[in-house]
Amino acid sequence: MLICPICSGALHTIHNGLDNGVQCSHGHRFDRARQGYFNLLPVQHKKSLDPGDNAAMVEARRRFLDAGHYAPLAARLAELAAERAPARWIDIGCGEGYYTTQLAAALPDADGYALDISREAVKRACKRAPQLTWMVASMARVPLASASCTLLASVFSPIDWTEAARLLRPGGGILRLGPARMHLFELRQKLYDEVRDYVDDKHLADLPDDLKLADTQTLEFRLPLDSHDARADLLAMTPHGWRVNAERRERILAEPFEVTVSVRYDWIERQ
């Protein structure tokens, strides 16, 4: 199902006894890294030398998620995916693989793929579930054949709707987990002098005609941030923390507090 990110031709495993790469009929070859992933992001598709999250950001998210702070989010995501019973699925923007691994456990008989533009993230992610096909690739140029998937998962990640529609078979859909209006509200209060209201359905305004919202569910709970490490990692892994000045950052890290975790799950169906 893999296609060449340069010419869109089918990619085939190179049968040389090593199983270390794939190649299309035009001779474009891509090796499998020793960690187990394919780098399918050609240099001409990069906007920087090393795009995506850096190692420090990836490690902060890994520590925070592995500590179980967002475990209810991942559990519900896996339940919703299992209800759809896809034959083939892909996690777009998989990051360090926390949610992807739980999807894989919930879909043991399905053909699973995962990609992120960050090489640092995928290097760590592919160790969690080696049975999946892991890729460093662009979310705007997913190296999978058209109409090859029945479920596309997106967790706190942007979606190229046109590309998503290309990947999905009719009746398949996008399972999107994104922030709701009150998500991390208390943290935002500490970060900003004025907290802007968050419109949690604004992403639906850009849906093309062949994608329709079929179902929406929400999940909300209170999360105590008792440890300094939890507060520091949450700041490091969210866009809210990237722009905070040093003085305000230290004030946030100094004292325990609680935040509201509030998300919505959308099932957006391919017509």
C-alpha positions in Angstrom: 0.0 0.0 0.0 3.0 2.3 0.3 3.5 4.7 -2.6 6.6 6.7 -3.6 6.6 10.3 -2.1 8.3 11.5 -5.3 6.4 9.9 -8.2 3.4 8.3 -6.4 4.3 4.9 -7.9 3.8 1.7 -5.8 6.7 0.9 -3.5 7.8 -2.7 -3.3 10.1 -4.4 -0.8 13.6 -5.0 -2.1 14.2 -8.7 -1.9 17.9 -9.0 -1.1 17.7 -11.1 2.1 17.9 -8.0 4.3 14.4 -6.5 4.0 15.9 -3.1 4.6 14.2 -1.0 2.0 11.5 -0.3 -0.6 11.7 0.9 -4.1 9.4 2.1 -6.9 9.6 1.2 -10.6 11.4 4.5 -11.3 14.2 3.5 -9.0 13.4 5.8 -6.1 14.7 3.8 -3.1 14.0 4.3 0.6 15.8 2.3 3.3 14.4 1.1 6.5 16.2 2.7 9.5 17.7 0.3 12.1 15.0 1.4 14.5 12.4 0.0 12.0 10.8 3.0 10.3 10.9 4.3 6.7 12.0 7.8 6.0 9.6 8.8 3.2 10.2 12.6 3.5 12.3 13.7 0.6 14.5 16.7 1.1 12.4 18.8 -1.4 9.3 18.3 0.8 11.0 19.7 3.9 10.5 23.3 5.0 13.5 23.0 7.4 16.5 20.8 8.0 14.9 18.7 10.7 11.1 19.5 10.7 8.6 18.7 13.5 9.1 18.3 17.2 12.7 18.2 18.5 14.0 15.6 20.9 13.3 17.7 24.0 9.7 18.2 23.1 9.2 14.6 22.2 10.7 13.4 25.5 8.5 15.8 27.5 5.4 14.4 25.9 6.6 10.8 26.3 7.2 11.3 30.0 3.8 13.1 30.6 1.8 10.5 28.6 3.6 7.5 30.0 2.8 8.8 33.5 -0.9 8.2 32.7 -2.1 11.8 32.8 -4.1 11.4 29.6 -4.9 7.7 29.9 -8.7 8.2 29.8 -8.3 10.1 26.4 -6.3 7.2 24.9 -8.7 4.5 26.3 -11.8 6.2 24.8 -10.0 6.7 21.5 -9.2 3.0 21.3 -12.8 2.1 22.1 -14.2 4.3 19.4 -11.7 2.9 16.9 -12.5 -0.7 17.8 -16.2 0.1 17.2 -15.4 1.0 13.6 -13.4 -2.2 13.0 -11.3 -0.9 10.2 -9.4 -3.3 7.9 -6.6 -0.7 7.4 -5.9 2.4 9.5 -3.3 5.1 9.8 -2.4 7.5 12.6 -1.6 10.9 11.1 0.8 12.9 13.3 1.5 10.0 15.6 4.2 11.7 17.7 6.0 9.4 20.1 3.4 6.7 19.6 1.5 6.7 22.9 -2.0 6.8 21.3 -0.9 4.8 18.3 0.1 1.9 20.5 -3.3 1.8 22.1 -5.0 1.9 18.8 -2.9 -1.0 17.7 -3.8 -3.0 20.8 -7.5 -2.3 20.1 -7.2 -3.3 16.4 -5.0 -6.4 16.5 -6.2 -7.8 13.2 -6.1 -4.6 11.2 -3.3 -3.4 9.0 -1.8 -0.4 10.8 0.3 2.6 9.7 1.6 5.6 11.5 3.5 8.7 10.4 4.9 11.9 11.8 7.1 14.6 10.2 9.4 14.5 13.2 12.2 11.9 12.9 12.9 12.2 16.6 9.3 11.2 17.4 9.1 8.3 15.0 12.5 6.9 16.1 11.0 6.5 19.6 7.4 5.5 18.5 8.3 2.6 16.3 9.8 0.7 19.3 6.4 0.6 21.0 4.6 -1.4 18.3 7.0 -2.9 15.8 4.1 -4.7 14.0 3.0 -1.4 12.5 4.5 0.3 9.5 6.1 3.5 10.8 7.0 6.4 8.6 8.7 9.8 8.7 6.5 11.6 6.2 4.5 14.7 5.4 0.8 14.8 6.5 0.1 16.7 3.3 1.7 14.0 1.1 0.8 10.7 2.9 2.7 7.9 1.1 -0.3 5.5 0.9 -2.5 4.6 -2.0 -5.7 6.4 -2.6 -8.8 4.8 -1.0 -6.6 2.4 0.9 -7.8 3.2 4.5 -11.0 2.9 6.4 -9.9 4.8 9.5 -7.6 7.8 9.8 -6.8 8.8 13.4 -5.7 12.3 14.3 -4.8 13.2 17.9 -4.1 16.9 18.6 -2.8 17.2 15.1 -3.6 19.2 12.0 -5.4 17.5 9.1 -5.2 18.1 5.4 -8.8 17.4 4.5 -8.1 16.9 0.8 -5.4 14.4 1.6 -7.6 12.7 4.1 -10.5 12.3 1.6 -8.0 10.8 -0.9 -6.8 8.2 1.6 -10.3 7.1 2.7 -12.6 4.6 1.2 -16.3 5.6 1.0 -17.8 4.8 4.4 -14.5 5.2 6.1 -13.8 8.1 8.3 -11.5 10.4 10.3 -11.4 9.8 14.1 -10.3 13.1 15.4 -9.4 13.8 19.0 -9.0 17.6 19.6 -9.3 20.2 22.3 -12.7 21.3 23.5 -13.5 24.8 24.8 -12.3 24.4 28.4 -9.2 22.3 27.6 -6.3 23.4 29.9 -8.3 26.5 30.8 -6.5 27.0 34.1 -3.1 26.8 32.5 -4.1 29.3 29.9 -5.2 31.6 32.6 -1.8 31.5 34.1 0.0 32.0 30.8 -2.0 34.8 29.3 -3.2 38.2 30.6 -6.4 37.7 28.6 -7.7 34.2 27.8 -9.3 34.0 24.4 -12.5 31.9 23.9 -11.7 28.7 22.0 -14.1 27.7 19.3 -13.8 23.9 19.3 -15.7 23.3 16.0 -13.9 25.8 13.8 -12.1 22.9 12.1 -15.4 21.8 10.6 -15.8 25.0 8.5 -13.2 23.8 6.0 -14.6 20.3 5.4 -14.9 19.5 1.7 -18.2 18.2 0.3 -17.1 14.5 0.4 -16.5 14.6 4.2 -19.4 15.0 6.7 -19.5 15.1 10.5 -21.4 12.0 11.6 -20.8 11.9 15.3 -19.3 14.0 18.1 -18.6 13.0 21.7 -16.9 14.8 24.6 -14.8 13.8 27.6 -13.8 16.0 30.5 -12.1 15.5 33.8 -9.9 17.4 36.3 -6.2 16.6 36.4 -4.1 17.5 39.4 -0.6 18.6 38.5 1.1 17.9 41.8 4.7 17.3 40.7 7.1 19.8 39.2 8.0 17.4 36.4 4.3 17.0 35.4 3.9 20.8 35.2 7.2 21.2 33.3 6.4 18.5 30.8 2.9 19.8 30.1 4.4 23.2 29.4 7.0 21.7 27.1 4.6 19.6 25.1 1.9 22.2 24.4 2.0 25.2 22.1 0.9 27.4 25.1 4.3 26.9 26.7 6.5 27.7 23.8 5.9 31.5 24.0 5.9 32.0 27.8 8.6 34.2 29.3 11.0 32.8 32.0 9.5 34.7 34.9 5.9 33.5 34.2 7.2 30.0 33.5 8.8 29.8 37.0 5.6 31.0 38.7 3.6 28.3 36.9 6.1 25.6 37.9 6.4 26.7 41.5 3.0 25.6 42.9 0.7 22.5 42.3 -2.6 23.3 40.6 -5.4 21.5 38.7 -6.4 21.8 35.1 -9.5 20.8 33.2 -8.9 18.2 30.5 -11.6 18.7 28.0 -11.7 17.1 24.5 -14.0 16.2 21.7 -14.0 13.1 19.5 -15.3 13.6 16.0 -16.1 10.9 13.5 -16.0 12.6 10.1 -17.2 10.2 7.4 -16.1 9.9 3.8 -19.1 10.0 1.5 
